[in-house]
Amino acid sequence: MLAEVREGDHVIVTRGDRLFRSAKNALEIAELLRDNGVELHLMDMGGPVLRSSVSRLVFGILMMVANMESERIGERVASVKDHLRKQGKFLGGAMAVGYTKDANNTLRVSRTWHKHLATMKALSDAGKSTRSIASAMNEQGLTISHNTVYRVLVQKRKTDGVVPVIK
């Protein structure tokens, strides 16, 4: 859009957070538009925002508030996901190797995981590389990448720390 607007054009947006990534980005683009003679209208602010120093001040403050609220939403979402993860809930995406989910969307260790884990540890103790371990596990019917083998062996998977182990 910035490459297309010309002097005398008007950019009309419902809300500032629909156009800008951050408060800093909003101020930079607003200054660029003003310098190029382009008028910016934010409907939630009642119209043009670049005409006077007061409207630019209010625009800047509102963009900072919108930026803060966006960050707070992200923090709340991360907090909820962390809480659910600690409860052993499946949060979506690809299912972690060695796990299944039950009717309550709670992760459970699969029945064959302990056997596969013991095999991976034995192969690692025998000096096998993660690639060769992954290949051996794939031959046994467990689809696993060498990266996941590494994370399993060094216990770096988030899932492994929160799902109760049922033997």
C-alpha positions in Angstrom: 0.0 0.0 0.0 2.8 2.4 0.9 4.3 2.1 -2.6 0.9 2.9 -4.2 -0.3 5.9 -2.2 0.3 9.4 -3.7 -0.1 13.0 -2.4 -3.7 13.8 -1.8 -4.8 10.1 -1.2 -6.7 9.1 1.8 -6.1 5.8 3.7 -9.2 4.8 5.6 -9.0 2.1 8.3 -11.6 0.9 10.8 -9.0 0.6 13.7 -5.3 1.3 14.0 -4.4 -2.2 15.1 -5.7 -3.5 11.7 -3.0 -1.6 9.9 0.0 -1.5 12.2 2.2 -4.2 13.8 3.2 -2.1 16.8 3.0 1.5 18.2 6.5 2.2 16.8 5.4 0.9 13.4 2.2 3.1 13.6 4.2 6.3 14.3 6.7 5.5 11.6 4.0 4.9 8.9 1.9 7.9 10.1 4.9 10.2 9.7 5.7 8.7 6.3 2.1 9.2 5.2 2.1 12.8 6.5 5.4 13.7 4.8 4.0 12.4 1.5 0.8 14.3 1.8 -1.4 11.3 2.4 -4.3 11.6 4.9 -4.9 8.8 7.4 -8.4 8.2 8.7 -9.1 5.9 11.6 -12.8 5.3 12.0 -12.5 4.4 15.7 -10.9 7.8 16.3 -13.6 9.7 14.3 -11.6 10.5 11.2 -8.3 12.1 10.2 -5.5 11.6 12.7 -2.6 13.5 11.1 -3.9 17.0 10.7 -3.0 18.5 14.1 -0.4 17.9 16.8 -3.2 17.0 19.2 -4.7 14.4 16.9 -1.2 12.9 16.4 -0.6 12.8 20.1 -3.9 11.0 20.7 -3.1 8.7 17.8 0.3 7.8 19.4 -1.2 7.2 22.8 -4.0 5.0 21.4 -1.5 3.0 19.4 0.6 2.4 22.6 -2.5 1.3 24.4 -3.4 -1.1 21.6 0.1 -2.4 21.5 0.0 -3.0 25.3 -3.3 -4.8 25.0 -2.1 -7.0 22.2 0.9 -8.0 24.4 -1.3 -8.7 27.4 -3.6 -11.0 25.3 -0.5 -12.9 24.2 0.6 -13.3 27.8 -2.8 -14.5 28.9 -2.9 -17.1 26.0 0.6 -18.3 26.9 -0.4 -18.6 30.5 -3.5 -20.6 29.7 -1.6 -22.9 27.4 1.1 -23.4 30.1 -1.6 -24.3 32.6 -3.3 -26.8 30.3 0.1 -28.3 29.4 0.9 -28.8 33.1 -2.4 -30.7 33.4 -1.3 -33.0 30.6 -3.9 -31.7 28.1 -3.4 -32.0 24.3 -3.2 -28.5 22.9 -3.4 -29.4 19.2 -0.9 -29.8 16.4 1.0 -33.0 15.8 0.6 -35.6 18.5 3.9 -36.2 20.4 5.5 -39.5 19.5 4.7 -42.1 22.2 1.5 -40.5 23.3 -2.3 -40.8 22.7 -5.1 -38.7 24.0 -8.2 -39.9 25.8 -11.8 -38.8 25.6 -11.1 -35.8 27.9 -8.3 -34.6 25.6 -5.7 -35.6 28.2 -2.4 -37.0 26.9 -1.5 -40.6 27.9 1.6 -42.6 27.3 1.0 -45.2 24.6 1.1 -48.9 25.6 4.2 -49.6 23.5 6.2 -46.5 24.4 8.2 -47.9 27.3 9.4 -50.8 25.1 10.4 -48.3 22.4 12.1 -46.0 24.9 14.1 -48.9 26.4 15.2 -49.9 22.8 16.3 -46.3 22.0 18.2 -46.0 25.3 19.9 -49.4 24.7 20.9 -48.4 21.1 22.2 -45.1 22.4 24.2 -46.8 25.1 25.7 -49.0 22.4 27.0 -45.9 20.7 24.5 -45.7 17.9 23.7 -42.3 16.3 20.3 -40.7 16.6 19.8 -41.2 12.8 20.5 -45.0 13.1 18.3 -45.2 16.2 15.5 -43.4 14.3 16.0 -45.8 11.4 15.8 -48.9 13.7 12.7 -47.5 15.4 11.0 -46.9 12.1 11.7 -50.5 11.1 9.9 -51.5 14.3 6.9 -49.5 13.4 7.5 -46.4 15.4 7.6 -43.3 13.1 10.1 -41.0 14.7 12.7 -38.5 13.4 16.3 -38.4 14.6 15.6 -35.0 16.1 12.8 -36.5 18.3 15.1 -39.4 19.2 17.6 -36.8 20.5 15.0 -34.8 22.4 13.6 -38.0 24.0 17.1 -39.2 25.0 18.1 -35.9 26.6 14.6 -35.4 28.0 14.0 -32.1 26.3 10.3 -32.6 25.3 7.8 -30.5 27.2 5.3 -33.3 27.0 7.6 -35.8 28.8 7.7 -33.6 31.9 4.0 -33.3 32.5 2.2 -36.5 31.4 1.9 -39.0 34.2 3.8 -42.2 33.5 1.5 -45.2 33.9 3.4 -48.5 34.0 
